[in-house]
Amino acid sequence: MAYDEELAERIRAVVAGEAALAERRMFGGLAFLIAGHMAVAASGQGGLMVRVDPDETEALVDGLGVEPMEMRGREMRGWLRVSDDAVRDDAALTEWVGRGIAYTRSLPAK
């Protein structure tokens, strides 16, 4: 499955004007990087992949639209999968994208 182009456009609208922003196709999706670190992506499996503080991962999982990111059967602390339904409205999308950008900005530039 290819990533959702409409979701990618909505993400672009949120990240417009961010310094050190780059887009890169990764993992079947479209990733948005800040200073070389992936912050958020329109996932090739639908919804978002969002980078968060690893210590906040469990608290942010709600079992409805926000799940831990898994890769090859392993949970990836600091990464969440946010469903399409959880970012259907612009306010929710802005919140999740902002969370990913805020955490990524706290990392040293690559």
PDB file as gemmi writes it, atoms N, CA and C in Angstrom:
CRYST1    1.000    1.000    1.000  90.00  90.00  90.00 P 1                      
ATOM      1  N   MET A   1       0.844  -1.184   0.000  1.00  0.00           N  
ATOM      2  CA  MET A   1       0.000   0.000   0.000  1.00  0.00           C  
ATOM      3  C   MET A   1       0.888   1.246   0.000  1.00  0.00           C  
ATOM      4  N   ALA A   2       0.576   2.182  -0.853  1.00  0.00           N  
ATOM      5  CA  ALA A   2       1.297   3.453  -0.884  1.00  0.00           C  
ATOM      6  C   ALA A   2       0.744   4.363   0.205  1.00  0.00           C  
ATOM      7  N   TYR A   3       1.552   5.325   0.593  1.00  0.00           N  
ATOM      8  CA  TYR A   3       1.085   6.260   1.630  1.00  0.00           C  
ATOM      9  C   TYR A   3      -0.034   7.134   1.078  1.00  0.00           C  
ATOM     10  N   ASP A   4      -0.811   7.707   1.974  1.00  0.00           N  
ATOM     11  CA  ASP A   4      -1.960   8.541   1.646  1.00  0.00           C  
ATOM     12  C   ASP A   4      -1.470   9.942   1.245  1.00  0.00           C  
ATOM     13  N   GLU A   5      -1.600  10.273  -0.028  1.00  0.00           N  
ATOM     14  CA  GLU A   5      -1.135  11.567  -0.551  1.00  0.00           C  
ATOM     15  C   GLU A   5      -1.855  12.738   0.126  1.00  0.00           C  
ATOM     16  N   GLU A   6      -3.131  12.575   0.399  1.00  0.00           N  
ATOM     17  CA  GLU A   6      -3.893  13.641   1.051  1.00  0.00           C  
ATOM     18  C   GLU A   6      -3.365  13.892   2.466  1.00  0.00           C  
ATOM     19  N   LEU A   7      -3.060  12.819   3.188  1.00  0.00           N  
ATOM     20  CA  LEU A   7      -2.486  12.965   4.518  1.00  0.00           C  
ATOM     21  C   LEU A   7      -1.124  13.645   4.438  1.00  0.00           C  
ATOM     22  N   ALA A   8      -0.315  13.276   3.453  1.00  0.00           N  
ATOM     23  CA  ALA A   8       0.996  13.905   3.278  1.00  0.00           C  
ATOM     24  C   ALA A   8       0.844  15.413   3.045  1.00  0.00           C  
ATOM     25  N   GLU A   9      -0.140  15.805   2.252  1.00  0.00           N  
ATOM     26  CA  GLU A   9      -0.394  17.242   2.014  1.00  0.00           C  
ATOM     27  C   GLU A   9      -0.819  17.943   3.298  1.00  0.00           C  
ATOM     28  N   ARG A  10      -1.623  17.277   4.098  1.00  0.00           N  
ATOM     29  CA  ARG A  10      -2.054  17.869   5.373  1.00  0.00           C  
ATOM     30  C   ARG A  10      -0.862  18.036   6.313  1.00  0.00           C  
ATOM     31  N   ILE A  11       0.036  17.055   6.318  1.00  0.00           N  
ATOM     32  CA  ILE A  11       1.248  17.169   7.132  1.00  0.00           C  
ATOM     33  C   ILE A  11       2.097  18.332   6.631  1.00  0.00           C  
ATOM     34  N   ARG A  12       2.267  18.439   5.312  1.00  0.00           N  
ATOM     35  CA  ARG A  12       3.034  19.552   4.734  1.00  0.00           C  
ATOM     36  C   ARG A  12       2.496  20.904   5.202  1.00  0.00           C  
ATOM     37  N   ALA A  13       1.193  21.018   5.281  1.00  0.00           N  
ATOM     38  CA  ALA A  13       0.590  22.279   5.728  1.00  0.00           C  
ATOM     39  C   ALA A  13       0.963  22.575   7.175  1.00  0.00           C  
ATOM     40  N   VAL A  14       1.061  21.543   7.998  1.00  0.00           N  
ATOM     41  CA  VAL A  14       1.414  21.735   9.407  1.00  0.00           C  
ATOM     42  C   VAL A  14       2.894  22.088   9.558  1.00  0.00           C  
ATOM     43  N   VAL A  15       3.762  21.453   8.789  1.00  0.00           N  
ATOM     44  CA  VAL A  15       5.211  21.653   8.946  1.00  0.00           C  
ATOM     45  C   VAL A  15       5.755  22.807   8.114  1.00  0.00           C  
ATOM     46  N   ALA A  16       4.918  23.423   7.319  1.00  0.00           N  
ATOM     47  CA  ALA A  16       5.378  24.531   6.469  1.00  0.00           C  
ATOM     48  C   ALA A  16       6.100  25.577   7.314  1.00  0.00           C  
ATOM     49  N   GLY A  17       7.271  25.973   6.858  1.00  0.00           N  
ATOM     50  CA  GLY A  17       8.037  27.000   7.560  1.00  0.00           C  
ATOM     51  C   GLY A  17       8.998  26.458   8.606  1.00  0.00           C  
ATOM     52  N   GLU A  18       8.959  25.152   8.883  1.00  0.00           N  
ATOM     53  CA  GLU A  18       9.893  24.573   9.847  1.00  0.00           C  
ATOM     54  C   GLU A  18      11.317  24.649   9.295  1.00  0.00           C  
ATOM     55  N   ALA A  19      12.245  25.048  10.123  1.00  0.00           N  
ATOM     56  CA  ALA A  19      13.652  25.103   9.732  1.00  0.00           C  
ATOM     57  C   ALA A  19      14.219  23.691   9.633  1.00  0.00           C  
ATOM     58  N   ALA A  20      15.163  23.510   8.730  1.00  0.00           N  
ATOM     59  CA  ALA A  20      15.885  22.242   8.560  1.00  0.00           C  
ATOM     60  C   ALA A  20      14.948  21.081   8.242  1.00  0.00           C  
ATOM     61  N   LEU A  21      13.885  21.347   7.484  1.00  0.00           N  
ATOM     62  CA  LEU A  21      12.900  20.330   7.114  1.00  0.00           C  
ATOM     63  C   LEU A  21      13.290  19.653   5.808  1.00  0.00           C  
ATOM     64  N   ALA A  22      13.118  18.343   5.763  1.00  0.00           N  
ATOM     65  CA  ALA A  22      13.335  17.586   4.535  1.00  0.00           C  
ATOM     66  C   ALA A  22      12.268  16.500   4.454  1.00  0.00           C  
ATOM     67  N   GLU A  23      11.950  16.100   3.228  1.00  0.00           N  
ATOM     68  CA  GLU A  23      11.031  14.988   2.997  1.00  0.00           C  
ATOM     69  C   GLU A  23      11.822  13.859   2.365  1.00  0.00           C  
ATOM     70  N   ARG A  24      11.489  12.624   2.764  1.00  0.00           N  
ATOM     71  CA  ARG A  24      12.186  11.482   2.188  1.00  0.00           C  
ATOM     72  C   ARG A  24      11.246  10.286   2.176  1.00  0.00           C  
ATOM     73  N   ARG A  25      11.219   9.589   1.070  1.00  0.00           N  
ATOM     74  CA  ARG A  25      10.439   8.349   1.012  1.00  0.00           C  
ATOM     75  C   ARG A  25      11.181   7.280   1.811  1.00  0.00           C  
ATOM     76  N   MET A  26      10.480   6.721   2.792  1.00  0.00           N  
ATOM     77  CA  MET A  26      11.072   5.692   3.660  1.00  0.00           C  
ATOM     78  C   MET A  26      10.001   4.700   4.077  1.00  0.00           C  
ATOM     79  N   PHE A  27      10.354   3.438   4.155  1.00  0.00           N  
ATOM     80  CA  PHE A  27       9.467   2.391   4.686  1.00  0.00           C  
ATOM     81  C   PHE A  27       8.109   2.381   3.997  1.00  0.00           C  
ATOM     82  N   GLY A  28       8.058   2.694   2.718  1.00  0.00           N  
ATOM     83  CA  GLY A  28       6.807   2.701   1.977  1.00  0.00           C  
ATOM     84  C   GLY A  28       5.950   3.928   2.236  1.00  0.00           C  
ATOM     85  N   GLY A  29       6.478   4.877   2.986  1.00  0.00           N  
ATOM     86  CA  GLY A  29       5.742   6.098   3.310  1.00  0.00           C  
ATOM     87  C   GLY A  29       6.537   7.331   2.937  1.00  0.00           C  
ATOM     88  N   LEU A  30       6.073   8.468   3.406  1.00  0.00           N  
ATOM     89  CA  LEU A  30       6.766   9.726   3.179  1.00  0.00           C  
ATOM     90  C   LEU A  30       7.101  10.315   4.541  1.00  0.00           C  
ATOM     91  N   ALA A  31       8.401  10.384   4.838  1.00  0.00           N  
ATOM     92  CA  ALA A  31       8.876  10.867   6.136  1.00  0.00           C  
ATOM     93  C   ALA A  31       9.204  12.348   6.061  1.00  0.00           C  
ATOM     94  N   PHE A  32       8.975  13.034   7.174  1.00  0.00           N  
ATOM     95  CA  PHE A  32       9.318  14.438   7.331  1.00  0.00           C  
ATOM     96  C   PHE A  32      10.404  14.494   8.398  1.00  0.00           C  
ATOM     97  N   LEU A  33      11.576  14.982   7.999  1.00  0.00           N  
ATOM     98  CA  LEU A  33      12.734  15.008   8.874  1.00  0.00           C  
ATOM     99  C   LEU A  33      13.044  16.436   9.291  1.00  0.00           C  
ATOM    100  N   ILE A  34      13.496  16.569  10.523  1.00  0.00           N  
ATOM    101  CA  ILE A  34      13.934  17.846  11.060  1.00  0.00           C  
ATOM    102  C   ILE A  34      15.400  17.661  11.454  1.00  0.00           C  
ATOM    103  N   ALA A  35      16.276  18.454  10.847  1.00  0.00           N  
ATOM    104  CA  ALA A  35      17.721  18.375  11.133  1.00  0.00           C  
ATOM    105  C   ALA A  35      18.237  16.942  11.026  1.00  0.00           C  
ATOM    106  N   GLY A  36      17.724  16.198  10.040  1.00  0.00           N  
ATOM    107  CA  GLY A  36      18.195  14.848   9.783  1.00  0.00           C  
ATOM    108  C   GLY A  36      17.510  13.739  10.545  1.00  0.00           C  
ATOM    109  N   HIS A  37      16.623  14.068  11.464  1.00  0.00           N  
ATOM    110  CA  HIS A  37      15.898  13.065  12.252  1.00  0.00           C  
ATOM    111  C   HIS A  37      14.445  12.986  11.789  1.00  0.00           C  
ATOM    112  N   MET A  38      13.951  11.759  11.619  1.00  0.00           N  
ATOM    113  CA  MET A  38      12.553  11.597  11.249  1.00  0.00           C  
ATOM    114  C   MET A  38      11.667  12.003  12.417  1.00  0.00           C  
ATOM    115  N   ALA A  39      10.709  12.894  12.158  1.00  0.00           N  
ATOM    116  CA  ALA A  39       9.781  13.371  13.186  1.00  0.00           C  
ATOM    117  C   ALA A  39       8.425  12.705  13.050  1.00  0.00           C  
ATOM    118  N   VAL A  40       7.957  12.600  11.803  1.00  0.00           N  
ATOM    119  CA  VAL A  40       6.628  12.072  11.527  1.00  0.00           C  
ATOM    120  C   VAL A  40       6.626  11.567  10.091  1.00  0.00           C  
ATOM    121  N   ALA A  41       5.727  10.632   9.799  1.00  0.00           N  
ATOM    122  CA  ALA A  41       5.616  10.126   8.430  1.00  0.00           C  
ATOM    123  C   ALA A  41       4.174   9.762   8.117  1.00  0.00           C  
ATOM    124  N   ALA A  42       3.812   9.973   6.863  1.00  0.00           N  
ATOM    125  CA  ALA A  42       2.581   9.406   6.327  1.00  0.00           C  
ATOM    126  C   ALA A  42       2.958   7.962   6.016  1.00  0.00           C  
ATOM    127  N   SER A  43       2.426   7.036   6.791  1.00  0.00           N  
ATOM    128  CA  SER A  43       2.839   5.644   6.714  1.00  0.00           C  
ATOM    129  C   SER A  43       2.296   4.939   5.478  1.00  0.00           C  
ATOM    130  N   GLY A  44       3.077   4.040   4.956  1.00  0.00           N  
ATOM    131  CA  GLY A  44       2.635   3.213   3.846  1.00  0.00           C  
ATOM    132  C   GLY A  44       1.570   2.212   4.274  1.00  0.00           C  
ATOM    133  N   GLN A  45       1.375   2.062   5.594  1.00  0.00           N  
ATOM    134  CA  GLN A  45       0.351   1.168   6.130  1.00  0.00           C  
ATOM    135  C   GLN A  45      -0.871   1.938   6.598  1.00  0.00           C  
ATOM    136  N   GLY A  46      -0.907   3.231   6.288  1.00  0.00           N  
ATOM    137  CA  GLY A  46      -2.015   4.083   6.707  1.00  0.00           C  
ATOM    138  C   GLY A  46      -1.689   4.814   7.985  1.00  0.00           C  
ATOM    139  N   GLY A  47      -2.275   5.981   8.153  1.00  0.00           N  
ATOM    140  CA  GLY A  47      -2.054   6.774   9.353  1.00  0.00           C  
ATOM    141  C   GLY A  47      -0.660   7.359   9.427  1.00  0.00           C  
ATOM    142  N   LEU A  48      -0.275   7.699  10.665  1.00  0.00           N  
ATOM    143  CA  LEU A  48       1.014   8.340  10.913  1.00  0.00           C  
ATOM    144  C   LEU A  48       1.957   7.427  11.676  1.00  0.00           C  
ATOM    145  N   MET A  49       3.236   7.657  11.462  1.00  0.00           N  
ATOM    146  CA  MET A  49       4.278   7.203  12.366  1.00  0.00           C  
ATOM    147  C   MET A  49       4.774   8.480  13.028  1.00  0.00           C  
ATOM    148  N   VAL A  50       4.825   8.498  14.351  1.00  0.00           N  
ATOM    149  CA  VAL A  50       5.223   9.698  15.082  1.00  0.00           C  
ATOM    150  C   VAL A  50       6.335   9.365  16.060  1.00  0.00           C  
ATOM    151  N   ARG A  51       7.379  10.188  16.055  1.00  0.00           N  
ATOM    152  CA  ARG A  51       8.472  10.034  17.010  1.00  0.00           C  
ATOM    153  C   ARG A  51       8.129  10.802  18.276  1.00  0.00           C  
ATOM    154  N   VAL A  52       8.279  10.135  19.417  1.00  0.00           N  
ATOM    155  CA  VAL A  52       7.982  10.752  20.712  1.00  0.00           C  
ATOM    156  C   VAL A  52       9.093  10.410  21.699  1.00  0.00           C  
ATOM    157  N   ASP A  53       9.094  11.088  22.824  1.00  0.00           N  
ATOM    158  CA  ASP A  53      10.032  10.770  23.886  1.00  0.00           C  
ATOM    159  C   ASP A  53       9.804   9.312  24.290  1.00  0.00           C  
ATOM    160  N   PRO A  54      10.836   8.477  24.266  1.00  0.00           N  
ATOM    161  CA  PRO A  54      10.645   7.067  24.625  1.00  0.00           C  
ATOM    162  C   PRO A  54      10.006   6.868  25.999  1.00  0.00           C  
ATOM    163  N   ASP A  55      10.279   7.783  26.928  1.00  0.00           N  
ATOM    164  CA  ASP A  55       9.691   7.663  28.266  1.00  0.00           C  
ATOM    165  C   ASP A  55       8.193   7.954  28.283  1.00  0.00           C  
ATOM    166  N   GLU A  56       7.660   8.548  27.227  1.00  0.00           N  
ATOM    167  CA  GLU A  56       6.231   8.870  27.143  1.00  0.00           C  
ATOM    168  C   GLU A  56       5.439   7.870  26.304  1.00  0.00           C  
ATOM    169  N   THR A  57       6.130   6.923  25.694  1.00  0.00           N  
ATOM    170  CA  THR A  57       5.481   5.993  24.769  1.00  0.00           C  
ATOM    171  C   THR A  57       4.252   5.326  25.382  1.00  0.00           C  
ATOM    172  N   GLU A  58       4.428   4.680  26.517  1.00  0.00           N  
ATOM    173  CA  GLU A  58       3.328   3.934  27.132  1.00  0.00           C  
ATOM    174  C   GLU A  58       2.159   4.833  27.514  1.00  0.00           C  
ATOM    175  N   ALA A  59       2.444   6.023  28.007  1.00  0.00           N  
ATOM    176  CA  ALA A  59       1.381   6.937  28.446  1.00  0.00           C  
ATOM    177  C   ALA A  59       0.548   7.437  27.267  1.00  0.00           C  
ATOM    178  N   LEU A  60       1.117   7.491  26.076  1.00  0.00           N  
ATOM    179  CA  LEU A  60       0.412   8.015  24.909  1.00  0.00           C  
ATOM    180  C   LEU A  60      -0.426   6.957  24.193  1.00  0.00           C  
ATOM    181  N   VAL A  61      -0.140   5.693  24.430  1.00  0.00           N  
ATOM    182  CA  VAL A  61      -0.891   4.608  23.799  1.00  0.00           C  
ATOM    183  C   VAL A  61      -2.275   4.547  24.427  1.00  0.00           C  
ATOM    184  N   ASP A  62      -3.306   4.564  23.552  1.00  0.00           N  
ATOM    185  CA  ASP A  62      -4.669   4.522  24.085  1.00  0.00           C  
ATOM    186  C   ASP A  62      -5.421   3.259  23.690  1.00  0.00           C  
ATOM    187  N   GLY A  63      -4.820   2.419  22.860  1.00  0.00           N  
ATOM    188  CA  GLY A  63      -5.471   1.181  22.462  1.00  0.00           C  
ATOM    189  C   GLY A  63      -6.582   1.356  21.446  1.00  0.00           C  
ATOM    190  N   LEU A  64      -6.906   2.585  21.115  1.00  0.00           N  
ATOM    191  CA  LEU A  64      -7.964   2.852  20.133  1.00  0.00           C  
ATOM    192  C   LEU A  64      -7.350   3.264  18.802  1.00  0.00           C  
ATOM    193  N   GLY A  65      -6.708   4.410  18.784  1.00  0.00           N  
ATOM    194  CA  GLY A  65      -6.111   4.893  17.549  1.00  0.00           C  
ATOM    195  C   GLY A  65      -4.628   5.118  17.646  1.00  0.00           C  
ATOM    196  N   VAL A  66      -4.063   4.898  18.833  1.00  0.00           N  
ATOM    197  CA  VAL A  66      -2.633   5.117  19.043  1.00  0.00           C  
ATOM    198  C   VAL A  66      -2.036   3.843  19.625  1.00  0.00           C  
ATOM    199  N   GLU A  67      -1.113   3.263  18.879  1.00  0.00           N  
ATOM    200  CA  GLU A  67      -0.485   2.002  19.264  1.00  0.00           C  
ATOM    201  C   GLU A  67       1.028   2.152  19.195  1.00  0.00           C  
ATOM    202  N   PRO A  68       1.752   1.317  19.936  1.00  0.00           N  
ATOM    203  CA  PRO A  68       3.208   1.328  19.794  1.00  0.00           C  
ATOM    204  C   PRO A  68       3.585   0.880  18.384  1.00  0.00           C  
ATOM    205  N   MET A  69       4.609   1.452  17.853  1.00  0.00           N  
ATOM    206  CA  MET A  69       5.116   1.070  16.532  1.00  0.00           C  
ATOM    207  C   MET A  69       5.837  -0.257  16.671  1.00  0.00           C  
ATOM    208  N   GLU A  70       5.551  -1.169  15.759  1.00  0.00           N  
ATOM    209  CA  GLU A  70       6.246  -2.453  15.742  1.00  0.00           C  
ATOM    210  C   GLU A  70       6.961  -2.611  14.418  1.00  0.00           C  
ATOM    211  N   MET A  71       8.164  -3.128  14.490  1.00  0.00           N  
ATOM    212  CA  MET A  71       8.931  -3.405  13.294  1.00  0.00           C  
ATOM    213  C   MET A  71       9.501  -4.809  13.445  1.00  0.00           C  
ATOM    214  N   ARG A  72       9.138  -5.674  12.521  1.00  0.00           N  
ATOM    215  CA  ARG A  72       9.565  -7.072  12.542  1.00  0.00           C  
ATOM    216  C   ARG A  72       9.214  -7.752  13.864  1.00  0.00           C  
ATOM    217  N   GLY A  73       8.022  -7.424  14.376  1.00  0.00           N  
ATOM    218  CA  GLY A  73       7.536  -8.056  15.589  1.00  0.00           C  
ATOM    219  C   GLY A  73       8.077  -7.470  16.883  1.00  0.00           C  
ATOM    220  N   ARG A  74       8.902  -6.446  16.772  1.00  0.00           N  
ATOM    221  CA  ARG A  74       9.484  -5.809  17.966  1.00  0.00           C  
ATOM    222  C   ARG A  74       8.911  -4.423  18.162  1.00  0.00           C  
ATOM    223  N   GLU A  75       8.519  -4.129  19.399  1.00  0.00           N  
ATOM    224  CA  GLU A  75       8.015  -2.791  19.715  1.00  0.00           C  
ATOM    225  C   GLU A  75       9.177  -1.801  19.694  1.00  0.00           C  
ATOM    226  N   MET A  76       8.940  -0.653  19.057  1.00  0.00           N  
ATOM    227  CA  MET A  76       9.965   0.383  18.931  1.00  0.00           C  
ATOM    228  C   MET A  76       9.630   1.518  19.895  1.00  0.00           C  
ATOM    229  N   ARG A  77      10.264   1.520  21.077  1.00  0.00           N  
ATOM    230  CA  ARG A  77      10.024   2.597  22.042  1.00  0.00           C  
ATOM    231  C   ARG A  77      10.374   3.931  21.401  1.00  0.00           C  
ATOM    232  N   GLY A  78       9.527   4.916  21.648  1.00  0.00           N  
ATOM    233  CA  GLY A  78       9.756   6.239  21.081  1.00  0.00           C  
ATOM    234  C   GLY A  78       9.091   6.445  19.730  1.00  0.00           C  
ATOM    235  N   TRP A  79       8.359   5.435  19.268  1.00  0.00           N  
ATOM    236  CA  TRP A  79       7.649   5.532  17.991  1.00  0.00           C  
ATOM    237  C   TRP A  79       6.221   5.054  18.184  1.00  0.00           C  
ATOM    238  N   LEU A  80       5.288   5.797  17.619  1.00  0.00           N  
ATOM    239  CA  LEU A  80       3.879   5.420  17.709  1.00  0.00           C  
ATOM    240  C   LEU A  80       3.264   5.337  16.326  1.00  0.00           C  
ATOM    241  N   ARG A  81       2.283   4.469  16.199  1.00  0.00           N  
ATOM    242  CA  ARG A  81       1.447   4.413  14.998  1.00  0.00           C  
ATOM    243  C   ARG A  81       0.113   5.040  15.383  1.00  0.00           C  
ATOM    244  N   VAL A  82      -0.261   6.089  14.675  1.00  0.00           N  
ATOM    245  CA  VAL A  82      -1.501   6.818  14.937  1.00  0.00           C  
ATOM    246  C   VAL A  82      -2.422   6.574  13.740  1.00  0.00           C  
ATOM    247  N   SER A  83      -3.596   6.037  14.000  1.00  0.00           N  
ATOM    248  CA  SER A  83      -4.506   5.642  12.918  1.00  0.00           C  
ATOM    249  C   SER A  83      -5.068   6.850  12.166  1.00  0.00           C  
ATOM    250  N   ASP A  84      -5.546   6.580  10.966  1.00  0.00           N  
ATOM    251  CA  ASP A  84      -6.214   7.618  10.164  1.00  0.00           C  
ATOM    252  C   ASP A  84      -7.359   8.256  10.941  1.00  0.00           C  
ATOM    253  N   ASP A  85      -8.139   7.431  11.630  1.00  0.00           N  
ATOM    254  CA  ASP A  85      -9.282   7.956  12.389  1.00  0.00           C  
ATOM    255  C   ASP A  85      -8.851   8.927  13.481  1.00  0.00           C  
ATOM    256  N   ALA A  86      -7.691   8.678  14.088  1.00  0.00           N  
ATOM    257  CA  ALA A  86      -7.214   9.523  15.185  1.00  0.00           C  
ATOM    258  C   ALA A  86      -6.696  10.880  14.710  1.00  0.00           C  
ATOM    259  N   VAL A  87      -6.479  11.023  13.394  1.00  0.00           N  
ATOM    260  CA  VAL A  87      -5.997  12.309  12.852  1.00  0.00           C  
ATOM    261  C   VAL A  87      -6.927  12.825  11.751  1.00  0.00           C  
ATOM    262  N   ARG A  88      -8.177  12.396  11.836  1.00  0.00           N  
ATOM    263  CA  ARG A  88      -9.149  12.808  10.819  1.00  0.00           C  
ATOM    264  C   ARG A  88      -9.351  14.318  10.831  1.00  0.00           C  
ATOM    265  N   ASP A  89      -9.381  14.940  12.028  1.00  0.00           N  
ATOM    266  CA  ASP A  89      -9.569  16.395  12.062  1.00  0.00           C  
ATOM    267  C   ASP A  89      -8.207  17.085  12.158  1.00  0.00           C  
ATOM    268  N   ASP A  90      -8.148  18.310  11.673  1.00  0.00           N  
ATOM    269  CA  ASP A  90      -6.886  19.040  11.587  1.00  0.00           C  
ATOM    270  C   ASP A  90      -6.268  19.325  12.946  1.00  0.00           C  
ATOM    271  N   ALA A  91      -7.072  19.554  13.955  1.00  0.00           N  
ATOM    272  CA  ALA A  91      -6.533  19.828  15.292  1.00  0.00           C  
ATOM    273  C   ALA A  91      -5.758  18.624  15.822  1.00  0.00           C  
ATOM    274  N   ALA A  92      -6.298  17.429  15.640  1.00  0.00           N  
ATOM    275  CA  ALA A  92      -5.619  16.218  16.101  1.00  0.00           C  
ATOM    276  C   ALA A  92      -4.335  15.985  15.314  1.00  0.00           C  
ATOM    277  N   LEU A  93      -4.399  16.181  14.005  1.00  0.00           N  
ATOM    278  CA  LEU A  93      -3.197  16.021  13.182  1.00  0.00           C  
ATOM    279  C   LEU A  93      -2.123  17.005  13.632  1.00  0.00           C  
ATOM    280  N   THR A  94      -2.500  18.250  13.835  1.00  0.00           N  
ATOM    281  CA  THR A  94      -1.549  19.275  14.260  1.00  0.00           C  
ATOM    282  C   THR A  94      -0.915  18.903  15.599  1.00  0.00           C  
ATOM    283  N   GLU A  95      -1.711  18.369  16.508  1.00  0.00           N  
ATOM    284  CA  GLU A  95      -1.181  17.962  17.816  1.00  0.00           C  
ATOM    285  C   GLU A  95      -0.134  16.866  17.674  1.00  0.00           C  
ATOM    286  N   TRP A  96      -0.440  15.817  16.890  1.00  0.00           N  
ATOM    287  CA  TRP A  96       0.500  14.710  16.739  1.00  0.00           C  
ATOM    288  C   TRP A  96       1.749  15.118  15.977  1.00  0.00           C  
ATOM    289  N   VAL A  97       1.579  15.877  14.899  1.00  0.00           N  
ATOM    290  CA  VAL A  97       2.752  16.333  14.141  1.00  0.00           C  
ATOM    291  C   VAL A  97       3.607  17.240  15.026  1.00  0.00           C  
ATOM    292  N   GLY A  98       2.972  18.121  15.767  1.00  0.00           N  
ATOM    293  CA  GLY A  98       3.691  19.011  16.675  1.00  0.00           C  
ATOM    294  C   GLY A  98       4.465  18.250  17.734  1.00  0.00           C  
ATOM    295  N   ARG A  99       3.875  17.178  18.241  1.00  0.00           N  
ATOM    296  CA  ARG A  99       4.547  16.350  19.246  1.00  0.00           C  
ATOM    297  C   ARG A  99       5.807  15.724  18.642  1.00  0.00           C  
ATOM    298  N   GLY A 100       5.688  15.216  17.420  1.00  0.00           N  
ATOM    299  CA  GLY A 100       6.849  14.621  16.750  1.00  0.00           C  
ATOM    300  C   GLY A 100       7.942  15.644  16.484  1.00  0.00           C  
ATOM    301  N   ILE A 101       7.553  16.823  16.038  1.00  0.00           N  
ATOM    302  CA  ILE A 101       8.532  17.885  15.766  1.00  0.00           C  
ATOM    303  C   ILE A 101       9.203  18.341  17.057  1.00  0.00           C  
ATOM    304  N   ALA A 102       8.430  18.543  18.095  1.00  0.00           N  
ATOM    305  CA  ALA A 102       8.987  19.017  19.375  1.00  0.00           C  
ATOM    306  C   ALA A 102      10.038  18.045  19.910  1.00  0.00           C  
ATOM    307  N   TYR A 103       9.724  16.752  19.887  1.00  0.00           N  
ATOM    308  CA  TYR A 103      10.705  15.795  20.394  1.00  0.00           C  
ATOM    309  C   TYR A 103      11.943  15.768  19.492  1.00  0.00           C  
ATOM    310  N   THR A 104      11.733  15.751  18.197  1.00  0.00           N  
ATOM    311  CA  THR A 104      12.846  15.675  17.265  1.00  0.00           C  
ATOM    312  C   THR A 104      13.757  16.902  17.405  1.00  0.00           C  
ATOM    313  N   ARG A 105      13.187  18.060  17.645  1.00  0.00           N  
ATOM    314  CA  ARG A 105      13.991  19.277  17.845  1.00  0.00           C  
ATOM    315  C   ARG A 105      14.869  19.185  19.088  1.00  0.00           C  
ATOM    316  N   SER A 106      14.519  18.318  20.031  1.00  0.00           N  
ATOM    317  CA  SER A 106      15.321  18.175  21.253  1.00  0.00           C  
ATOM    318  C   SER A 106      16.569  17.305  21.015  1.00  0.00           C  
ATOM    319  N   LEU A 107      16.648  16.665  19.858  1.00  0.00           N  
ATOM    320  CA  LEU A 107      17.784  15.782  19.539  1.00  0.00           C  
ATOM    321  C   LEU A 107      18.900  16.588  18.890  1.00  0.00           C  
ATOM    322  N   PRO A 108      20.146  16.173  19.049  1.00  0.00           N  
ATOM    323  CA  PRO A 108      21.246  16.875  18.377  1.00  0.00           C  
ATOM    324  C   PRO A 108      21.139  16.678  16.860  1.00  0.00           C  
ATOM    325  N   ALA A 109      21.489  17.703  16.110  1.00  0.00           N  
ATOM    326  CA  ALA A 109      21.441  17.618  14.640  1.00  0.00           C  
ATOM    327  C   ALA A 109      22.390  16.529  14.161  1.00  0.00           C  
ATOM    328  N   LYS A 110      22.002  15.893  13.073  1.00  0.00           N  
ATOM    329  CA  LYS A 110      22.865  14.864  12.472  1.00  0.00           C  
ATOM    330  C   LYS A 110      23.885  15.510  11.571  1.00  0.00           C  
TER     331      LYS A 110                                                      
END                                                                             
